[in-house]
Amino acid sequence: MDLLNTLVEKGLRRELPTREEALAVLATTDEELLDVVAAAGKVRRQWFGRRVKLNYLVNLKSGLCPEDCSYCSQRLGSKAGILKYTWLKADEASKAAAAGVAGGAKRVCLVASGRGPTDKDVDRVTKTIEAIKENNEGVEVCACLGLLTDGQAERLKAAGADAYNHNLNTSEATYGNITTTHTYADRVETVQQAQAAGLSACSGLIAGMGESDEDLVDVVFSLRALDPDSVPVNFLIPFEGTPLAKEWHLTPQKALRILAMVRFVCPDVEVRLAGGREVHLRTMQPLALHLVNSIFLGDYLTSEGQAGQADLEMIADAGFEVEGTDTTTLPEHRSTGVCGSAGGCGSEGASAGGCHDDAPAAEEASDVPAVPGARQDLVTVRRRGAGTELAPNA
Ligand code: SF4
């Protein structure tokens, strides 16, 4: 297939595909799916070998957000039956993080619901970062606290944070349909503030919110222009009690095509399979490892993932290996250290789940799948781990 040969050649050279080529990947048929996965897999292996980086989420503050992101179980007015709690103490968060590290996680993602942190919140997170770094040698810490104001990224960096996550989520054209309490431009600005402070930027998307293929290509091209080091790809889990509760648009095949498209557009970037992988990829999850080089271990912010042990077995069974702390995730040309950001996404040579947004899950299933093959019966709200008395599923 000429399209795939062209895309492999471009990916190996870190060249940007055209928009038409990216759209053509999304338009491939189910019969062509294995060829698409094999082609994108060649690009993945060139830059990341068979390594899979594990990331572990700690929800520092859950629910009760004043913002109205339609996909989010923690949004203003959400009726989703999720856990709600205010800031975990530094030692509680450190203990939760340690469980993920013990399970093989190389990065801990500290997430808090809300529009953005106050300076007092940054103080709290600073203490938490210090506690985690002290107790877990070599661990990377990513903060995901919402929109930043001046000086906050610098303070997080000084406290030892390695990265900051803030997702673009969807295309600029459709952003206003998903959220009204802040703008796409606000989100771009926060990612740029994090980069300017020397933090490794992690910024991604949520697929399956009713967007078109053009929207998906738009947001992925925007991400590439923004040049984050990691790109989490979430698949919407339509929570009952949120406006997107009935949006079931994804099949395993569609999810794989989306991941392949992201890999071709961002060949040498950490592409992270994030929230919704169990629900939408189901038994096809191992195929996705040929496309992404990073996943979350165990549970998500407000929904349960598959057991951490099942993640590890899946990686081993598929012929991949968990990336250790002694290995630099990014290829040398974009790496300046543990997760540095001086390289570039693609041949321009310009300079990773999202956390805040990968939480959606349903309390109960809605009635009719919007797309044949889309299933809606595999979501459980998280009742264990951080903020509970129960052990986490790391
Ligand atoms: S995504 Fe973040 S800002 Fe938006 S509603 Fe959820 S917690 Fe609030």
Residues whose N, C-alpha, C, O or C-beta is under 5 A from the ligand:
A	BS01	SF4	C65 E67 D68 C69 C72 Q74 R75 S113 G114 R115 H356 D357
